[in-house]
Amino acid sequence: MKRFLFVAVTALVAATAWAQAPAAGQDYPNKIIKIIVPFTAGSATDIMARIVGERLGASMGQSIVVENRPGAGGTLGAAQVAKSDPDGYTLLVVSTGHVVNPALYGSLPYDTVGDFAGISPLAALPSVLVVGAGSPIKSVNELIAAAKAKPGQLNYASAGVGSATHVNAEKFRAVSGIQVTHIPFKGTPETIVEVSSGRVDFMFTPVLASIPSIRDNRMRALAVSTAKRSTALPDVPTVAEAGVPGFVFDFWIGLLAPAKTPRPIINKLNAEVRKVMAQPEVIERMVKLGAEPMPMTPERFDAYIKEEYTTLGAIMKAAPK
């Protein structure tokens, strides 16, 4: 009899919890949401997080705080979110570099695929290959020729080991067959200063973050990394058009949650992000920044992350250490 009562009570508790789960999703959010950006303020990832975060908070009727936790190619901030309560109140905005960190670091305090749940991509951003305005290099072919003339002597900047800027440049290095030296920094703003000054020879940087320096003639744009030209830089050719046929690199930014976050919350966030990205003022801002919408369901985003993890991970495993 006691055993029967125990089983009955256990079943009742489980049934009650199941019945309350959707309600928990409907009540969400009822306190401040924190979005962790694992890069410095002013980076493309940070800019997109703030554009979306501000409007997402207004749409959901709750404050959203964007917090920068840069370092180690984005792994420090990612680790913080992976260990957070899976309740929808601590989220993570990452870029393409997130999927290649396992190939670059011997051990991570989290599982890149298993410890996170995809909510939605925020945007696909064209990256642009730039040199300082005072550089004698004026085209992609000239850059490749200069690098081949002096193997290992030219250098490129990135926003950190494992960042999307690092992955982009390594793919370019591998496809073009050049030997160049990687100089990692803590974030995109630093790289722009170094390339603009001429202390670093070149870099791939998101159009979103580099447009002011290009328009102020502090940097020269040689090519964009995407399959088609950027609406923000229509006169700048693609890398493929400029001399490296078939070269394409897509720099994406997306919103993640800890893996065990309830599905009703994930779905609600996905729906709210889609609403925000459809707002006229957001569309206008995206066009000015050269960003492209990238709508996906949470399930499709999870699958996309796994695909990127496999293909880009292979490129970075082969990169010079």
N, C-alpha and C positions, 0 to 999 in steps of 0.2 A: 504493500500500500504506500509506504514512504517513497519507494522508488518511483511508483506511478505518479505521485504528487510532484516529485522532483522533475521528472520528464515533462509533465504538463506545465509546470511553472516555467521551465526553460523554454519550452515551445512558445508559451505566451509572451515571454520577454522578447524572443527573437521576432515573433510576429509583430509585436508593438514597434520594435526598432525599424523593421522593414516598412511598416505603414507610415512611420514618422519621417523616413528618409526623404521622400519627395517634398514634404512640408519644410524640411530644413533647407532644401534648395530654393523653395519659394520665398523663405524668409531672408535669404542671402541677398545683399550684404546688410548687416546691422551694426557694423563698426568699420573703422578705417582700414582700407586695403593698402598694403605696402608692395610696391613694385621695385625689385632689385635690378639695377643695371650694373653688370660686372665690368664696366669700362668707365672712363673718366667723363665728366660733364663736357658737353660740346662734341662728343663723338656722335657718329651717325646713329648708333644704337640708342644713345641717350636722347637725341633729338626726337626720334620716332616714339620712344617711350613717353616723352613729355607731351607730344602732340596728341597721342591716343589717350594717355592717362588722364589728362585734363578733361577731355570730352567724355571719356568713359565714366569718370566720377560724376559728372553732371547728369549723364543719362541714367545712371543707376541710383542717383540720389545719395551718394556717399563720398566722403573725401578719399582721394587716392594720393599717396605720398610716393614720389620717386626718389630712391636712395641709391647713390653710386657706391659700389664696392669694387674698385678696380684692382687688378693684380693677377699675375700668373696666367695671362691669356684668357681671363674670364673665369678661371676655375675657382677662385676664392668666393666670388658671389654665387656661383652655381652651387658650390658645396653648402653654403648657408641655406639656400632655398631647399635643397635636397633633404636637409635635416629638419626643416620647419614642419609645423603641424599641417597636415593635408586638409585644411579647412577653407581654402580659397582666399585667405587673408594675407598670404605671402606668395607673390608671384615673381617670375623671372622673365626678363626680356633678353634674348640672346641673338647672336648673328651666326652666320655660316661657320665661323670658327669653333662654335660649340661642338660640332660633330667630329672635329679632327683632333681635339685635345688628347683622346686616348692614344693616338698614334705618336704624340709628341712627349707625353709624360709617362714615366715608367709605372706610376701608380696614382690613381685619383681616388679621393674620398667619396666617390659616388659613381653610379653606373649611368653613363651618358644617355642610354636608351631606356633602361629599366627603372630609373629613379625619377623620371619626369613624365608628365602627361601633356601632350600638345593641346593648346587651346585654339590658337589661330596664328597663321602668319600675319604680320602687320603690313609688310611691303617687300617688294623686290626693288633693290636700288642699284642702278648702274654704277660701276666703279670706273674711275678715270685714271689713266696712266699720265703722271705729271712729272715735270722737271722744274727746276728753278727758272725764273724769268731770265737770269743771266747765263744759263747753260748754253753751250754751243750746239747742243743736241736739239734738233727741230722736228724729228720724225721718229717713228718706231724703227724704221730701217737703220737710221743713223745710230739709235741707241743700241741695237743689236750689233752693228758693225763696231761701235766703240767698245762694247763688252768683249767681243771676240778678238779685238786687237790687243786687249789687255786683260786676259783671263783672271778673274778674282779681284781686280783692282777697283772696279766700279762697285758701289754699294747701293742698297735700297733700304728704305725705312718701312717699319710696320708698327701697328698699334699694340704689338706684343706677340710673343710666341704663341701660335695657335689662333690668332685673330684672323678674321676674314681677309684683312689686308695682307697678312702673311701668306695665307693659302693662295690668294689670287696671284701674288708675285711668284710663288713657287711653281704654280701651274704654268705661268708665262715663261719662267726660266727653263722648265723642263721641255716645253713645246718648242721654244726658240733655240734651244741647245747652247745657252750661254752659261758662263760661270761668273756669278756675282756674289757679293758678301751681304748677308742679312744683318741689319742693325735694328733690334727691337726697342721700342719705347713703351711708355706706360699707357699712351692713348693717342688718338688721332690728332688732337690739337698740337701736341709736341712734334709729331712728324711733319705737319704742315710748316711749322716754324723752321725745322731743320732743312727741309727741301727748299723752301723759299729762300733761305739764306745761302744755299749752295753747299752747305756742309755735308749734305747727303745728296747722291746723284739723282735718284728717282724713287717713285713709289706708286702703288695703286691705292687710291683712296676713294671713299664714296663721294659721288658727285654732290650729294646733299651737304657734306662737310667742307668741300673744297671750292664750291662756287664763288664765295666771296674773294678768296685769294686769286682765283683765275680771273675774275672780272676786274680786280684791282691791279692786274698785271704783275702779281708777285710770283705766280706760277704759270707755266705753259702747259696746256693740255695737249697730249699727243694722240690719245685714242681712248675710247670707252670699251669696257670688257664684255658688254652684252652682245647678243646676236643682232640687235638693231640699234640705231643711234638714239641717244638720249634726247627727250623733248627739251630738256634744260640746256643742252649743248648741241643743237642741231648741226652745227658746222664742223663738229669734231667727228672724225671717222671711227668706225669700230676697229678693234685690233686686227680682226680678219681682213677688213678693207685696207688697213694700213700696212699689211705685209706678212701677217701670220695666218694663213688660211685655216679656217675651221676652229680658231680659238674662240671660246666662249666661257665666261665665268659669271654665274648669277650670285649676287650678294643678297641674301634674304635676312630679314629680321622677324622674329616671332615671339609669341607669348607662351610661356610654359607654367605649369603648376607642379607641386609635388605629386608623385605617381598615384597615391591613394586618395587623392581629392575626389569626393563624390561626383559621379557622372552628372547629376542634375546641375551641380555648380559649374562643371566644365561646359556643359551645353548652354547654360545661361550666359556665361562669359563669352562664348563663341558668338551667340546671337547678338549680344550687346556690342562686341567688336565690329561685327558686320554692319550694324546700324550706324555706328560712329564713322566707319570708313565710307558710308554712303552719304554722309552729310555734305552739302555743297561746299561749305568752307574748308572741310578736310580735303575734299577732292581738289579744290583750287590750290591749297597748300601743297598737296602731293605733286601736282603738275609743275608748280614752280620749283620744287626740289628735285624733279626728275624721277620721283618714285612711282612705281607701278603697283596697283592693287594685286593681291595674291590670295583671293578667297579660297578657303578650304574648310571642310568639316574637321572636327578634332581627330577623327579616325584617319582621314586622308593625310592630315599633317603628321600624325605619328608615323605613318608609312613612309612619307616623304623624308622625314628625319632619318629613318633607318636606311633609306636609299643613299642619302648624302653621306651618312656615316661610313658606308661601304666604299663608295666611289672616291670621295675626297680623302678618306683615311688612307687609301692605297697611295695616293699622290704624296701625302706628307710622310708616310713611312719611308718613301724613296728619297726624300729631300736630304741634302747634306746636313749633317749634325754639327 
